[in-house]
């Protein structure tokens, strides 16, 4: 029981940090395989692990397969054989086999909206429908409050000094499960600096190309690498011809979902509708109508 509690606590802490991990569990043991049902191992994408399923070659094979499962993003079921003849697929010489189930534990995705203006309101409302945990940050309590953002999980007010362009640290850790949208009235630069210094899954900047170009120039002059700035999606959103705040919010969320699901962002008619092409491209049959030449 203490082993289970230790694994559970460690997994919970990892998810709280926004980390994705694989939980490998021995679910069945056959023959004389030297393992026991219920042994568990947590594996991170970089190969770090916690717990044990007995060590040895099997453990390293499981770690390798768990890392592959994390890349694929889905659960796996693996059978490992302890072959007395020492075959190429063997993980030991004692006979028997072990079945291991690998489950991918993912943290809840967070939409961090920096700037509580007109676009932020519909953005927060729509994001809640998509089961995103919405956090809104602004420097003005009149804008960042529960009345304006009733569906947000959290609404945070941070200090900003316009003269020095100093933004207090945003008290939300930006992890690989965080999607950041920056849509402020004037503190885009320090907000961008904080986002780029961390590792969110997505950084979207609501700005015209002219404004974004000027911001990028200033950031490069401050030592930010052009490679880092390539992580910024600006203008944020997919091209749907959006104009009104709700339309802009829809375009941004469409891009966020495309990043989440590894979608192309193109028209489904062009991506998945190709099976219709041969049908729709055929010449229509000529109809012979009596009395018409």
Buried (B, 14 or more C-beta within 10 A) or exposed (E): EEEEEBBEEBBEEBBEEBBBBBBBBBEEBEEEBBBEEEBBBBBBBEEEBBBEBBEEEBBEBBBEBBBEBBEEEEEBEBEBBBBBEEEEEBBBEEBBBBBBBBBBBBBEBBBBBBBBBBBBBBBBBBBBEEEBBBBBBBBBEEBBBEEBBEBBBBBBBBEBEEEEBEBBEBEBBBBBBBBBBBBBBEBBBBBBBBBBEBEBBBBBBBBEEEBBEBBBEEBEEEEBEEEBBEEBBBBBBBEEEBEEBBBBBBBBBBBBBBBBEEBEEEEEEEEEEEEEEEEEEEEEEEEEEEEEE
